[in-house]
Amino acid sequence: MKKIKTILYKILSLIFLILSTGHTSYAQSLLGGLFQFAKGSNINPINITVCHCGKTITTQKHTTGIPKISYEIPKYNDQNTFYILIAPTAPQYELKQFPNQEEQQNTIDYLKIDNQTPYLFYTLELVEDETSSLNQQPTYHWQITESTLPENGQIPDSAIIITYFPHFIKAIKGGNHLELPTIFIDNSEIDIFGSEENFEDAIIRLQLTSLDLKALHVPTKQKIQADSCRVMIMDTIT
């Protein structure tokens, strides 16, 4: 009888462990992303903020060769659809509405874009290529669709939200099962702002709105490992 109780206890402990860890059956990995600028561009990572699933995503500047900014987001193994929103202002939010609500509450239901705000919105579908041999390693490509948000401006909960000027986005293409499509940027066309002074004012407003967006998202946790020769900084996926 004691042995049976011990086995039942272990089974129940395993069940509670699975329930407490959430998506245990869907392993996560990291999916890379990239902003590529025109050659010779002077880039400042502070001007671009990337947020995803409630977190502010760490970006890394690369100046060797063609200037780039890279980032990484978590991906579930069965996840094949992603959304990217690029806008020059932080999203607004809609509060949850509860029946018979008597007291004011501050629980956010969803984020939204004002209908007067210029933006770009993409749906990305990871599609497996047709292979000629069953033994061939499968390859993938991204099917990219540019569309608009619904009339109320609601942003999908899992969207990658990027604060930047949509006018500077020239293309989004490439990528594979390890990397999102690259976002190509040409920030030399500042005529749309009217003058250099107006452009500098727009940059300041962009940086301020990035602070508003970060206020709605928590920083990505990092793990640091060091030895006598190097320091490794890794973003966690949870």
N, C-alpha and C positions, 0 to 999 in steps of 0.2 A: 504493500500500500504506500509506503514511504517513497519507493522508487517511482510509482505512478504519479504521485504528487509532484515529485521533482521534475519529471518530464513535462507535466502540464504547466508547471511554473515557467520552464524554459520556453515552451511554445507561446505562452501568453506574453512573456518578456520580448520575444521576437516580434510578435504582432504589434505591441506597443512601440517598439523601436521603428518598425516600418512606417506606422502611422505618424510618428513624431518627426520623421525626416522628410515628409512631403513627397517630392518627386523622386523617390528612390529608384523606381524602375526606369527612369529616363536619365541616363548619365549625361553630364554636361561636358562641353569642351569650349575652347575659345575660338572665336571667329574674328579674323583680322579685317581692318578697314583702313582706307587710305584717302587722303586729300592730296592731289598732285597739282602743283602750281606751275605757271609758265616759267621757263628758264630765266634765271636772273631776277625773279620776283623777291621782294623783301617781305618775308612772312613773319607774323607774330602770333604764336599759338594762343595768346590770351584773347585774341579776337574771335576764336572759334570755340564754342562750348558744345560738348556732346553729352547728351543724357539718354539713359535707356533703362526702362523698368524701375524707375524710382531712384536710380543712381547716377551720379556724375562720373563720366568715363574719363580715365586718364589719357591724355594725348602726349605724343612724343614728336619733337621737331627733328627733321633730318635735312641738313644743308649740303651734304656731299652730293655733287652732281645736280640733278633736278630737285629743287626744294619740295619737300613733302612733309605731311603731318600724318602720323599713324595712330591707330587706336585699336582696342580689342573689346568685344562684347561676348557674353556667354551665349552658348547655343545648346539646346537640347538635341539629342541624337535624332529624334523624329521631327524636328522643326525644319520646315522647308520654305516658310513664308516670312518675310520681313517687310517692314515699312520704314521709309525715311522721309522726314519732314524737315525742310530747310526754310527758315524764316528769320527776318531781321529783328523780331521782337519776341519776348518771352510769351508763351501761351497764357491765356486766362484760365480760370477754373470754374467749374460748376459744382455747387455743393449738393450733397445727397439730400433728397426729400423723403421724409418719413411721414406716414399717416398719423394724424392726431399729434403732430409735432407742436409742443408747447414752448420749449426752450430753444434758444438759438444754438446751433451746433456748427462745427467747422470741419466736418469730414468731407473730403473732396470726392466727388463722384467720378469726374473725368476732366481732362484738360481740353481746351478748345482754342481755336484761332479766330480772332475777330475777322468778320467778312471784309473789312477794309484793308487787312494786312496782306501784302504780297507774299506768296510762298510757293514752294515747289513740293509736291508730294508724289512719292514713288512707291509702288508695290513691287517687291522682288521675290520671284519664285525660283528656287533652286531645282533645276531639271536635269535628270540623268540623260546623257547622250546615248543615242543608239550605237551599239557596238557590234562589230562584225563577228566576234568570237566570244563564246561563253567564258573562255579562259582569260579573256582580256580584262585588265583592271578597269573598272567603270570610271568614266570621266563625267564632269558636270559643267553646266553653264547656267548663267542667270538670265531669266526672262524678266525684262524690266518694263514696267508699265507706268507711264505718268498719268495721273488722274487728279481729281479734286476731292476734298473732304465733303462730308454730307452738309446739308444746309445749315445745321446748327454748329458746324465747325469742329465737331468732336474728333479728337485725335485717338487712334487706336492705343490701347494701354501698353502694347509692346513696341510702339514706334520708337525709332532712333530719332531723337529731336536734336537738331543742329541749329545754332544761332549763327547766321551769316547772311550775306546779301545774295538773294536768289539771282540777281542780274549778273553776278560774276560766275555762275555755274555754267560751264560750256558743254559738258557731257558727263554722263555716268555710264560706265561700261566696263567690260572685263570681269575678272573674278573667277573663282572656282569654289569647290566644296570647303576650302580652307580660308578663303578671302571673299569679302563682299566686293561688289563692283567698285572700281576706283571713281572718285568724284574729281573731275578735272575743273580747275579754277583759273580764270584769267582776271586778276584784279587790277589790270592796267586801264580799263575803260571807266574812268571816273567822271566822264562828261555828263552822265546822268544826274550827278549831284549839282551840276551848275558851276562849281568852282572848287578849288583846292581847300578853301576854308570850310565850305559846306561838307566836303568829304571828311575832313578831320572831325567836324561836329558829329557826323554820322557814325564815325568810328567810336567816339566817346559814348554815344547813345547805345551802340552795340555792346560795348563793354559793361555798361550799366544794366542793360537788359539781361546780360549773361548772369549777373549777380541775382537778379530776380528769378531766373530759371534755376540756378543752383540752390536757392532758398527752398525750392520744392523738391529737391533731390538730395540724398545723402552722398557723401564722398565714397568712392570705391576703396574698400579695405585693401591694404597691401601687406605682404610678408617680405621681410628683409633677412637675407642670409649673407654672412660675411666670413671670409677667411683671410689669410695673410696676403693674398694676391688680388682679390676682387670683392666687390659688393654686388649682390644680386637682389633686385627689387621686383617682386612678382605681384600682379593683381590677382586677388582671389575671385572665384566665380560664384560665390554665395554671398 
